[in-house]
């Protein structure tokens, strides 16, 4: 990933006049207080025409966004609800993300629901067009209760991937085999086809594990996807099957499956 980014930045040197402010703007949407005492806010990222940014699992050549909430006040945790991304193919490489911007719903869990919430965040991310550049935005906003509904946040929540049950998944089974430098994971999903090309993305609970781009096919009505997993240390490791997330992307629709059980 770093090699691909370095090459992209080196190739972009004649266009060094392009700055972050030329292509990216961001703001926190304050949103509303939920019935459970949490607060639903949003992070709006707006990009210049033809620019893109990346999903939480961006592909081998992408740059995953990183969030630092440590400057917040009265915040126990923040959960990002990721809208369904799209798949890009550029120069033979597959990346996954959002075209010309995205609203990321943020479910903020306060320490004390009765007290004011100040949400502060630094986001480090990558943005790309014909060139790629690292970007960083720093924002701060007070989330007042009760707040009010926000159409952009609600639309983004509707785009969040369907669960296995909602998508009609009947079964999933995963075979794990050792390879020279790690593990090979093959998942077979009895999942109705939604139309169009399907891309399967694997994620593990251990983010230090490198996950290869999956090879995906339909076999007798079942979806079969295979990937290789390699630990950053290069040493053998045990796979936590319950911590594997399998996401199926198909023409703007997505299904997210938690866990990868043995046959």
C-alpha positions in Angstrom: 0.0 0.0 0.0 2.8 2.4 1.0 4.7 1.6 -2.2 1.6 2.3 -4.4 1.0 5.6 -2.6 4.7 6.6 -2.9 4.7 5.8 -6.6 1.4 7.8 -7.1 2.8 10.8 -5.3 6.1 10.7 -7.2 4.2 10.5 -10.5 2.1 13.5 -9.4 5.1 15.8 -8.9 4.4 18.0 -12.0 0.9 18.7 -10.4 2.2 19.7 -7.0 0.1 22.9 -7.1 -2.9 20.8 -6.2 -3.6 21.1 -2.5 -5.9 19.4 0.0 -8.1 22.5 0.1 -8.6 22.3 -3.7 -10.1 18.8 -3.5 -11.5 18.1 0.0 -13.8 19.8 2.5 -15.3 18.3 5.6 -17.7 19.1 8.5 -19.5 17.4 11.4 -23.2 17.2 11.0 -24.6 17.6 14.6 -27.6 15.3 14.1 -29.9 14.2 16.9 -30.2 12.4 20.2 -31.4 8.8 19.9 -34.0 7.1 22.2 -31.3 4.9 23.8 -29.3 8.1 24.9 -26.7 7.8 22.1 -26.3 10.6 19.6 -26.4 10.2 15.9 -24.1 12.6 14.1 -22.4 12.6 10.8 -19.1 13.3 9.1 -19.5 14.9 5.7 -16.6 14.5 3.3 -17.0 16.5 0.0 -14.6 15.9 -2.8 -13.9 17.8 -6.1 -15.4 16.2 -9.3 -13.8 12.9 -10.2 -12.0 12.5 -6.9 -12.5 9.6 -4.5 -11.7 8.5 -1.0 -11.6 5.1 0.6 -13.7 2.6 2.6 -12.5 1.1 5.9 -11.0 -1.8 3.8 -9.7 0.1 0.8 -8.0 -2.7 -1.2 -4.3 -3.3 -1.7 -3.6 0.1 -3.2 -5.9 2.2 -1.0 -5.4 4.2 2.1 -7.8 3.3 5.0 -9.1 6.3 7.0 -7.9 6.6 10.6 -9.9 8.4 13.3 -8.6 10.0 16.5 -11.5 11.0 18.9 -9.2 11.6 21.9 -10.0 15.4 22.0 -13.7 14.8 22.6 -15.5 15.5 25.8 -18.2 13.3 27.5 -17.7 10.6 24.8 -17.3 7.0 25.7 -17.1 5.6 22.2 -17.9 6.4 18.5 -19.2 3.8 16.0 -18.8 4.6 12.3 -21.7 3.2 10.3 -20.2 2.7 6.8 -22.4 3.3 3.8 -22.1 0.7 1.0 -19.0 1.6 -1.0 -18.2 1.1 -4.7 -15.4 -0.8 -6.4 -12.8 1.0 -8.6 -10.4 -0.6 -11.1 -7.4 1.6 -12.0 -4.2 0.4 -13.7 -5.1 -3.2 -12.9 -5.6 -2.5 -9.2 -8.8 -2.8 -7.3 -9.7 -0.3 -4.7 -12.9 0.3 -2.7 -14.4 3.6 -1.6 -16.6 6.6 -2.4 -16.8 8.8 -5.4 -16.9 12.6 -4.9 -17.8 12.3 -1.3 -19.7 10.5 1.5 -21.5 11.1 4.7 -20.4 8.7 7.5 -23.0 8.3 10.2 -21.4 8.5 13.7 -23.1 6.9 16.6 -21.7 8.6 19.6 -22.1 6.9 23.0 -21.8 9.6 25.8 -20.4 9.0 29.3 -23.3 10.9 30.7 -26.3 11.3 28.4 -27.5 14.2 30.4 -24.4 16.3 29.9 -23.2 18.2 26.8 -21.2 16.3 24.2 -18.2 17.8 22.4 -17.1 15.7 19.5 -13.6 16.3 18.3 -11.8 14.3 15.6 -8.8 14.2 13.5 -9.2 12.1 10.3 -6.2 10.9 8.3 -7.3 9.7 4.9 -6.3 9.4 1.3 -7.9 11.1 -1.7 -7.2 10.2 -5.3 -7.9 11.2 -8.9 -5.1 10.9 -11.5 -2.9 11.6 -8.5 -3.2 10.5 -4.9 -2.4 12.6 -1.8 -2.6 12.0 2.0 -5.1 14.4 3.7 -5.9 15.3 7.3 -8.9 17.1 8.6 -9.5 18.4 12.2 -13.0 19.2 13.4 -14.9 19.9 16.6 -18.6 20.4 17.2 -21.0 20.4 20.1 -23.8 17.8 19.8 -26.8 19.4 21.5 -29.8 17.4 22.6 -32.3 16.8 21.3 -31.0 18.1 18.0 -33.0 17.4 14.9 -33.2 14.8 12.1 -30.7 15.3 9.2 -31.7 14.0 5.7 -28.1 13.4 4.7 -27.4 11.2 7.7 -30.6 9.3 7.3 -29.9 8.7 3.6 -26.4 7.4 4.5 -27.9 5.1 7.2 -30.2 3.6 4.5 -27.2 2.8 2.4 -25.5 0.8 5.2 -24.9 -2.9 4.1 -27.7 -5.4 4.7 -27.3 -8.1 7.3 -27.0 -11.7 6.4 -30.6 -12.3 7.2 -31.9 -9.3 5.3 -29.9 -10.3 2.2 -31.3 -13.9 2.3 -28.1 -15.7 3.2 -28.9 -19.3 3.9 -25.5 -20.7 4.8 -21.8 -19.8 4.9 -18.9 -22.1 5.4 -15.2 -21.4 5.4 -12.3 -23.7 4.8 -8.9 -22.6 6.1 -5.7 -24.1 4.7 -2.0 -23.4 5.5 0.2 -21.9 2.8 3.9 -21.1 2.8 3.6 -17.7 4.5 0.1 -17.8 6.1 -3.4 -19.1 5.5 -5.7 -19.5 2.6 -9.4 -18.9 3.3 -12.1 -20.1 1.0 -15.7 -19.1 1.8 -18.8 -20.7 0.2 -22.0 -18.6 0.5 -25.5 -19.8 -0.3 -26.6 -16.3 -1.1 -29.1 -15.1 -3.8 -27.4 -13.2 -6.6 -28.5 -9.6 -6.8 -27.3 -9.0 -10.3 -24.1 -7.5 -11.7 -20.5 -8.3 -10.8 -19.9 -9.4 -7.2 -16.9 -8.5 -5.2 -16.1 -10.2 -1.9 -14.0 -8.5 0.8 -12.6 -10.2 3.8 -11.5 -8.5 7.0 -10.0 -10.0 10.2 -10.2 -8.8 13.8 -6.4 -8.5 13.7 -5.8 -5.5 11.4 -2.1 -6.3 11.3 -2.9 -9.3 9.1 -2.5 -8.6 5.3 -5.6 -9.8 3.3 -5.2 -10.3 -0.4 -7.8 -9.3 -3.0 -10.3 -12.1 -3.1 -10.9 -14.2 -6.2 -14.7 -14.6 -6.6 -16.9 -16.8 -8.7 -20.4 -18.4 -8.9 -20.4 -22.2 -8.6 -23.7 -23.9 -9.0 -25.6 -21.0 -7.7 -23.3 -20.5 -4.7 -20.8 -17.7 -4.3 -17.3 -18.8 -3.7 -14.5 -16.4 -2.7 -10.9 -17.2 -1.8 -8.2 -15.0 -0.3 -4.7 -15.4 1.3 -3.9 -14.1 4.8 -0.4 -13.2 5.9 0.6 -11.9 9.4 2.8 -8.8 9.4 5.4 -10.9 11.3 5.5 -13.5 8.6 5.0 -16.2 11.3 2.2 -18.7 11.5 -0.9 -17.5 13.3 -4.3 -18.7 14.4 -7.4 -17.2 12.7 -10.3 -16.1 14.9 -13.2 -17.2 12.7 -15.7 -15.2 14.8 -13.7 -12.0 14.1 -13.8 -12.4 10.3 -16.2 -10.1 8.4 -17.3 -11.0 4.9 -18.7 -8.2 2.8 -20.3 -8.9 -0.6 -20.5 -5.8 -2.9 -22.7 -5.7 -6.0 -23.5 -2.5 -7.9 -23.9 -0.2 -5.0 -25.5 -2.8 -2.8 -23.7 -4.6 0.0 -24.2 -7.5 2.4 -22.1 -7.8 5.6 -21.7 -11.1 7.3 -20.1 -11.5 10.7 -18.2 -14.7 11.3 -16.7 -17.4 9.0 -17.6 -20.8 10.5 -16.1 -24.1 9.5 -18.2 -26.5 7.2 
